[in-house]
Amino acid sequence: MVGSERALRVGFIGAGEQGRANLIPALLQVDSVEIVAVCDRERQRAASLGSLARGAEIFSSPEAMVAASALDAVVMACPPQAHLEVARHVIPKGIHVFVEKPPCVTTSELKSLISLAKEHEVVTGVGVNFRFATPVRRLREVVENELFGQLVHLQIQHPANKPKSPMWESDSTIRSFLLAQAIHAIDLAISFGGELSLATSRHQHADGSVLIHLNLEFTNGLSATLLTGNMFPSFAFEMRAIGSRSNVATLDNLWNLTVIDSGKQGRFSGDGKRWREVWQPSPLDSGYARSGYVGELQAFAQAIRAGTRFEADFEALLPTYHAIDVASESTLEETKRSVANE
Ligand SMILES: NC(=O)c1ccc[n+]([C@@H]2O[C@H](COP(=O)([O-])OP(=O)(O)OC[C@H]3O[C@@H](n4cnc5c(N)ncnc54)[C@H](O)[C@@H]3O)[C@@H](O)[C@H]2O)c1
């Protein structure tokens, strides 16, 4: 455990688009964290982040960075093959590790990382920032309020337009899509639903694109449906939560939260019913906080200090990988079995 008397020494790996645009700026907003080293196998990229992470030493090899820097934690935004390889290198050294989604390509790789992290008692984390986005936190407060009733169903639409070919040495475009995009929606559904009991899926193919229908069922009776795929014109994200007391909450593009309450009266006209409440983030809410990047890294750092699990650690992502396995398969019977047998 690292006490609160000093800053956590973090080494950052992967100075590409996501590192530069989101993760490094967010990390700079986390209390008591110092970025002491930045690494990219393309050294120039790492060096160009020097103006953001002032004073950080620059490396082109993760192994050299780890050997030289007395790190408490590594934060990565690389392809999953690099997440896997570096996590296998640093975990046995007792270094905590946070990787952007996806942590790896296959479920067996994820299981091996979970065992390694348990053996060496390190805190792990996956960048599923939707969980930590301010409007999602608000939605969670709404559905957990007893006035909402029991959360019965979640409907998620996650349209996207890429990838349309395999990535990350996978031979499947569908699996690449699920790992690159739908992982957010699946993880979010599971974070609301709890223990997953069954996943079923079917695909529709046309003109080289795919629509993926995924149904999830949870041991507490909650169900979720997810419509996603690369057949859409652009990325969007919509979520609808249905409560047992005839209340519905919708979240539109991680921005507008609307609660339709069966009993709500208008404050001004007073003529009863069909009113709704709308919440939006403040325009002054920093993008990195609103989109969840600061929150996830702050919670990861707190877990290291407290010696506790981080809520989106490697183990927490395992049911998401089971659902991805199901959604990657093509026949319903096979997919039903693969979750039922876990
Ligand atoms: N949370 C989100 O919404 C979100 C959004 C975009 C990307 N991402 C994730 O972030 C990760 C990076 O995506 P990107 O778009 O920035 O990719 P990118 O290709 O722009 O950047 C990856 C960087 O990692 C470096 N790299 C690769 N292997 C390395 C190794 N072994 N050692 C050191 N450096 C290495 C590359 O040189 C490159 O600079 C991916 O896993 C992606 O899924 C997450």
The ligand as a Gaussian input file, in Angstrom:
#p B3LYP/6-31G(d) Opt

LIG

0 1
 N      -11.981000       4.842000     -23.527000
 C      -12.225000       5.176000     -24.785000
 O      -13.321000       5.612000     -25.113000
 C      -11.141000       5.009000     -25.824000
 C      -11.145000       5.833000     -26.963000
 C      -10.126000       5.662000     -27.896000
 C       -9.152000       4.697000     -27.715000
 N       -9.183000       3.902000     -26.608000
 C       -8.171000       2.840000     -26.421000
 O       -6.890000       3.424000     -26.257000
 C       -5.885000       2.562000     -26.795000
 C       -4.996000       3.353000     -27.732000
 O       -5.769000       3.854000     -28.796000
 P       -5.197000       5.036000     -29.737000
 O       -6.299000       5.410000     -30.624000
 O       -4.527000       6.073000     -28.901000
 O       -4.096000       4.245000     -30.589000
 P       -2.758000       4.861000     -31.238000
 O       -2.311000       3.862000     -32.237000
 O       -3.010000       6.268000     -31.679000
 O       -1.726000       4.911000     -30.013000
 C       -1.129000       3.766000     -29.465000
 C        0.310000       4.136000     -29.102000
 O        0.883000       3.031000     -28.408000
 C        2.238000       2.901000     -28.855000
 N        2.658000       1.521000     -28.594000
 C        2.154000       0.385000     -29.138000
 N        2.782000      -0.689000     -28.627000
 C        3.690000      -0.230000     -27.730000
 C        4.639000      -0.872000     -26.889000
 N        4.764000      -2.189000     -26.849000
 N        5.412000      -0.078000     -26.107000
 C        5.300000       1.269000     -26.140000
 N        4.438000       1.923000     -26.930000
 C        3.633000       1.182000     -27.716000
 C        2.180000       3.259000     -30.339000
 O        3.460000       3.633000     -30.840000
 C        1.185000       4.432000     -30.327000
 O        1.811000       5.681000     -30.162000
 C       -6.620000       1.392000     -27.461000
 O       -6.616000       0.293000     -26.589000
 C       -8.035000       1.921000     -27.644000
 O       -9.014000       0.900000     -27.608000
 C      -10.141000       4.053000     -25.659000

